[in-house]
Amino acid sequence: MKQEVILVLDCGATNVRAIAVNRQGKIVARASTPNASDIAMENNTWHQWSLDAILQRFADCCRQINSELTECHIRGIAVTTFGVDGALVDKQGNLLYPIISWKCPRTAAVMDNIEQLISAQRLQAISGVGAFSFNTLYKLVWLKENHPQLLERAHAWLFISSLINHRLTGEFTTDITMAGTSQMLDIQQRDFSPQILQATGIPRRLFPRLVEAGEQIGTLQNSAAAMLGLPVGIPVISAGHDTQFALFGAGADQNEPVLSSGTWEILMVRSAQVDTSLLSQYAGSTCELDSQAGLYNPGMQWLASGVLEWVRKLFWTAETPWQMLIEEARLIA
């Protein structure tokens, strides 16, 4: 009898991974490859993501582990990604504008001027999400101010996990854990906030149906199956924002602090209640929706490995082994 596994496609800011996990939570097979944003043609200080490049990286990873999965039955595929980023798409799911990366500085001015539309304190009280220049809300306001015709033409806004899910299944959906990072959700109502959308002029029609973590989105279609080297028809299950699944995967109980270290250093808890009106008093604070309905993830976040990547490129090269950096840092200490 074949071993049952779930295939996780994880898109991080620095690496893309394909990981097969069995019912006991043991990793059966894994592969990873570096990920990186591209410089935008409009401005060489701007950053964007190539969806096609990310999908190709997933394909490379899946094909690396295919031989290890011959004795496995893939029960489902779940996609996890970094938060906030996404794109406007047409009715066929084609991008109308590139995916603006969270590393891109173009939205900083939108954050600085958001008080002209709605107060920052009110934004965080409703959404839970703190004032970070990469927030989805600021991206959409930037697009509205600079490319208003795109919002009029757009069929939908898809977060990056949903862009990938659409390529896999053909379905338009919104992972609720991704919506929870956007600064547009009413975190208590678990739906997009009419007050925030009305204040900023973002149409509610842009956001497809919300899907909970664990809910089936669709099944793997022919073209995606051929690209990944996988069987047609595998169920594709909603996951979404990677941070929520780091908390879940750590086995954290309610109110037990968890430090998630990656591109970002995020200290969070899983809590049944949160007073979001107090969060704006604390720089770096945020609150997102947990992967389990009814729970919240209040916490603090700082840049982590993103800073280390910058230091490596500044003083060495992008290919310099990390062990060399560690040894040289030890000599200074």
C-alpha positions as CSV (number, residue, x, y, z in Angstrom):
1,M,0.0,0.0,0.0
2,K,1.4,3.4,-1.0
3,Q,2.3,5.9,1.7
4,E,-0.1,8.9,1.8
5,V,1.6,12.3,1.7
6,I,0.7,16.0,1.3
7,L,2.8,18.0,-1.1
8,V,3.6,21.5,0.2
9,L,4.7,24.1,-2.3
10,D,6.4,26.8,-0.2
11,C,7.3,30.1,-1.8
12,G,9.6,32.1,0.4
13,A,11.4,35.3,-0.4
14,T,14.8,33.6,-0.4
15,N,13.9,30.0,-1.3
16,V,11.2,28.0,-3.1
17,R,10.6,24.5,-1.8
18,A,8.6,21.3,-2.5
19,I,8.1,19.2,0.6
20,A,6.2,15.9,0.9
21,V,4.9,15.2,4.4
22,N,3.3,12.0,5.6
23,R,0.4,11.5,8.1
24,Q,2.8,11.5,11.0
25,G,4.3,14.9,10.0
26,K,7.5,13.3,8.9
27,I,9.2,14.8,5.8
28,V,9.4,12.1,3.2
29,A,11.1,14.2,0.4
30,R,12.2,17.7,-0.1
31,A,13.9,20.0,-2.6
32,S,14.6,23.7,-2.6
33,T,16.1,26.3,-5.0
34,P,16.9,30.0,-4.4
35,N,14.2,32.6,-5.1
36,A,14.8,36.3,-5.8
37,S,12.8,39.3,-6.9
38,D,13.5,41.1,-10.2
39,I,14.3,44.8,-10.8
40,A,11.4,46.6,-12.4
41,M,11.8,48.0,-15.9
42,E,10.0,51.2,-14.9
43,N,12.5,52.1,-12.2
44,N,15.7,50.3,-11.2
45,T,15.1,50.8,-7.5
46,W,11.7,49.0,-7.6
47,H,11.3,45.2,-7.0
48,Q,8.8,42.8,-8.5
49,W,8.2,39.0,-8.7
50,S,8.0,36.9,-11.8
51,L,5.1,34.5,-11.4
52,D,6.4,32.3,-14.3
53,A,9.9,32.1,-12.7
54,I,8.4,31.1,-9.3
55,L,6.3,28.4,-11.0
56,Q,9.3,27.1,-12.9
57,R,11.2,26.9,-9.6
58,F,8.3,24.8,-8.2
59,A,8.5,22.6,-11.2
60,D,12.3,22.1,-10.8
61,C,11.8,21.2,-7.1
62,C,8.9,18.8,-7.8
63,R,10.9,17.0,-10.5
64,Q,13.8,16.7,-8.2
65,I,11.7,14.7,-5.7
66,N,9.6,12.7,-8.2
67,S,11.7,9.6,-7.9
68,E,11.2,9.6,-4.1
69,L,7.4,9.9,-4.5
70,T,6.9,6.8,-6.7
71,E,5.8,4.8,-3.7
72,C,3.6,7.6,-2.4
73,H,0.0,8.6,-2.9
74,I,-0.2,12.4,-3.0
75,R,-3.5,13.1,-1.2
76,G,-3.3,16.9,-1.8
77,I,-1.2,19.9,-2.6
78,A,-1.1,23.0,-0.4
79,V,0.6,26.3,-1.3
80,T,2.3,28.6,1.3
81,T,3.9,31.9,0.6
82,F,5.1,35.1,2.1
83,G,2.3,37.6,2.8
84,V,0.9,40.8,1.3
85,D,2.0,40.5,-2.3
86,G,-0.3,39.9,-5.2
87,A,-1.5,41.3,-8.5
88,L,-4.5,42.5,-10.5
89,V,-5.7,39.9,-13.1
90,D,-8.1,39.7,-16.0
91,K,-10.9,37.0,-16.4
92,Q,-8.3,34.5,-17.6
93,G,-6.0,35.1,-14.6
94,N,-3.4,37.0,-16.7
95,L,-1.5,39.6,-14.8
96,L,-2.4,43.2,-15.7
97,Y,0.6,44.5,-13.8
98,P,3.7,42.8,-12.3
99,I,3.6,41.6,-8.7
100,I,5.0,44.4,-6.6
101,S,7.4,42.9,-4.1
102,W,7.3,43.6,-0.4
103,K,10.9,44.8,-0.8
104,C,9.8,47.6,-3.2
105,P,10.0,51.2,-1.9
106,R,7.4,52.7,-4.2
107,T,4.6,52.3,-1.6
108,A,6.4,54.1,1.2
109,A,4.9,57.4,0.2
110,V,1.4,55.9,0.3
111,M,1.9,54.8,3.9
112,D,3.2,58.2,4.8
113,N,0.1,59.9,3.4
114,I,-2.6,57.3,4.3
115,E,-3.9,59.7,7.1
116,Q,-5.5,61.7,4.3
117,L,-7.8,58.8,3.7
118,I,-8.1,57.0,7.1
119,S,-6.1,57.2,10.3
120,A,-3.3,54.7,10.9
121,Q,-4.7,54.0,14.3
122,R,-8.1,53.2,12.9
123,L,-6.6,51.0,10.2
124,Q,-4.8,48.9,12.8
125,A,-7.8,48.8,15.2
126,I,-9.9,47.3,12.4
127,S,-7.4,45.1,10.5
128,G,-4.9,44.3,13.3
129,V,-2.0,44.9,10.8
130,G,0.6,47.5,11.7
131,A,1.9,50.3,9.4
132,F,4.4,48.5,7.1
133,S,5.1,50.1,3.8
134,F,4.6,46.8,1.9
135,N,1.0,46.2,3.1
136,T,-1.4,45.1,0.3
137,L,-3.6,48.1,1.0
138,Y,-0.8,50.5,0.0
139,K,-0.1,48.6,-3.1
140,L,-3.7,48.9,-4.3
141,V,-3.8,52.6,-3.4
142,W,-0.5,53.1,-5.4
143,L,-2.1,51.3,-8.4
144,K,-5.3,53.3,-8.0
145,E,-3.2,56.6,-8.0
146,N,-0.8,55.6,-10.8
147,H,-2.7,53.1,-13.0
148,P,-6.4,53.7,-12.2
149,Q,-7.5,52.1,-15.5
150,L,-6.1,48.8,-14.3
151,L,-8.5,48.7,-11.3
152,E,-11.4,49.4,-13.7
153,R,-10.3,46.6,-16.1
154,A,-9.4,44.0,-13.4
155,H,-11.5,41.0,-12.8
156,A,-9.8,40.3,-9.5
157,W,-6.9,40.9,-7.1
158,L,-5.2,37.6,-6.3
159,F,-2.6,37.3,-3.5
160,I,0.5,35.4,-4.5
161,S,-0.7,32.1,-3.0
162,S,-3.9,32.5,-5.0
163,L,-2.1,33.4,-8.2
164,I,-0.3,30.0,-7.8
165,N,-3.5,28.2,-6.9
166,H,-5.2,29.7,-9.9
167,R,-2.4,28.4,-12.2
168,L,-2.8,25.0,-10.5
169,T,-6.7,24.8,-10.6
170,G,-8.1,27.6,-12.7
171,E,-10.1,28.8,-9.6
172,F,-10.2,32.4,-8.4
173,T,-10.1,32.4,-4.6
174,T,-8.6,34.3,-1.6
175,D,-6.8,32.5,1.1
176,I,-8.1,34.0,4.3
177,T,-4.7,33.8,6.0
178,M,-3.3,36.0,3.2
179,A,-6.2,38.4,3.4
180,G,-5.3,38.7,7.1
181,T,-2.0,40.2,6.2
182,S,-3.4,42.8,3.8
183,Q,-4.5,45.6,6.2
184,M,-7.9,45.5,4.5
185,L,-9.6,42.8,6.5
186,D,-11.9,43.4,9.5
187,I,-10.1,40.9,11.7
188,Q,-13.0,40.4,14.0
189,Q,-15.5,39.9,11.2
190,R,-13.2,37.8,9.1
191,D,-14.1,39.7,6.0
192,F,-12.9,42.7,4.0
193,S,-13.7,45.9,5.9
194,P,-16.3,48.1,4.2
195,Q,-14.9,51.1,6.1
196,I,-11.3,50.6,4.9
197,L,-12.3,49.9,1.3
198,Q,-14.7,52.8,1.2
199,A,-12.2,55.2,2.7
200,T,-9.5,54.2,0.2
201,G,-11.7,53.7,-2.9
202,I,-10.8,50.0,-3.4
203,P,-13.8,48.0,-4.8
204,R,-14.9,44.9,-2.9
205,R,-15.6,43.1,-6.2
206,L,-11.9,42.7,-6.7
207,F,-11.6,40.0,-4.0
208,P,-12.8,36.5,-4.9
209,R,-14.4,34.1,-2.3
210,L,-12.5,33.7,0.9
211,V,-11.4,30.1,1.6
212,E,-10.4,28.8,5.0
213,A,-7.2,26.8,5.6
214,G,-7.9,23.2,4.9
215,E,-10.7,24.0,2.4
216,Q,-10.4,22.4,-1.1
217,I,-9.9,25.0,-3.8
218,G,-10.0,22.7,-6.8
219,T,-8.0,20.0,-8.5
220,L,-4.7,20.0,-10.4
221,Q,-5.4,20.7,-14.0
222,N,-3.6,19.2,-17.1
223,S,-1.2,22.0,-17.9
224,A,-0.1,22.4,-14.3
225,A,0.3,18.7,-13.8
226,A,2.5,18.5,-16.9
227,M,4.6,21.3,-15.7
228,L,5.2,19.8,-12.2
229,G,5.4,16.2,-13.4
230,L,2.5,15.2,-11.2
231,P,-0.8,13.3,-11.8
232,V,-3.8,15.2,-12.9
233,G,-6.7,15.6,-10.4
234,I,-4.8,15.9,-7.1
235,P,-6.9,18.1,-4.7
236,V,-5.4,21.5,-4.1
237,I,-6.1,22.7,-0.5
238,S,-6.0,26.2,0.8
239,A,-3.1,27.2,3.1
240,G,-1.7,30.7,2.4
241,H,0.5,32.8,4.6
242,D,3.6,30.9,5.7
243,T,3.8,32.5,9.2
244,Q,0.5,31.0,10.3
245,F,1.7,27.5,9.3
246,A,5.0,28.0,11.1
247,L,3.0,28.5,14.3
248,F,0.7,25.6,13.6
249,G,3.7,23.4,12.6
250,A,5.5,24.2,15.8
251,G,2.7,22.6,17.7
252,A,2.2,25.8,19.8
253,D,-0.7,25.8,22.3
254,Q,-2.8,28.9,22.8
255,N,-0.9,31.8,24.4
256,E,2.4,30.0,24.0
257,P,5.0,32.4,22.4
258,V,6.6,31.2,19.2
259,L,9.6,32.9,17.5
260,S,9.6,32.2,13.7
261,S,13.0,32.9,12.1
262,G,13.4,33.3,8.4
263,T,13.5,36.3,6.1
264,W,11.5,37.9,8.9
265,E,11.9,37.4,12.7
266,I,8.4,37.2,14.0
267,L,7.3,36.7,17.6
268,M,3.7,35.6,17.8
269,V,1.1,33.7,19.9
270,R,-2.1,31.9,19.1
271,S,-4.8,33.7,21.0
272,A,-8.6,33.4,21.3
273,Q,-8.9,37.2,21.8
274,V,-7.0,40.4,21.1
275,D,-7.6,44.1,21.7
276,T,-6.4,45.5,18.4
277,S,-7.1,49.1,19.5
278,L,-4.0,48.9,21.7
279,L,-1.6,47.6,19.0
280,S,-0.7,51.0,17.4
281,Q,1.0,52.0,20.7
282,Y,3.8,49.5,19.9
283,A,6.1,49.9,16.9
284,G,6.4,46.7,14.9
285,S,3.2,45.2,16.3
286,T,0.8,43.4,14.1
287,C,-2.1,40.9,14.4
288,E,-3.1,38.3,11.7
289,L,-5.6,35.6,11.5
290,D,-4.5,32.2,12.7
291,S,-4.8,29.1,10.4
292,Q,-7.6,27.9,12.8
293,A,-10.8,29.9,12.6
294,G,-11.5,31.7,15.9
295,L,-7.9,32.3,16.8
296,Y,-5.7,35.4,16.2
297,N,-1.9,35.8,16.0
298,P,-0.8,39.1,17.7
299,G,2.9,39.7,17.6
300,M,6.0,41.7,16.7
301,Q,8.1,41.5,13.6
302,W,11.6,42.5,12.5
303,L,13.7,41.8,9.5
304,A,16.0,38.9,10.0
305,S,17.8,36.9,7.2
306,G,16.9,39.7,4.8
307,V,19.4,41.9,6.6
308,L,22.0,39.1,6.5
309,E,21.5,38.7,2.7
310,W,22.1,42.5,2.4
311,V,25.3,42.3,4.5
312,R,26.6,39.4,2.6
313,K,26.2,41.2,-0.8
314,L,27.6,44.4,0.7
315,F,30.8,43.0,2.0
316,W,31.3,39.7,0.1
317,T,29.3,38.3,-2.8
318,A,25.9,36.6,-3.1
319,E,27.7,33.2,-3.5
320,T,29.9,33.6,-0.4
321,P,29.3,30.6,2.0
322,W,27.5,31.5,5.2
323,Q,30.1,29.6,7.2
324,M,32.7,32.1,6.1
325,L,30.6,35.0,7.4
326,I,30.0,33.2,10.7
327,E,33.8,32.5,11.1
328,E,34.7,36.1,10.4
329,A,32.1,37.4,12.8
330,R,33.5,35.0,15.4
331,L,36.9,36.5,15.0
332,I,35.5,40.0,15.7
333,A,33.7,38.8,18.8
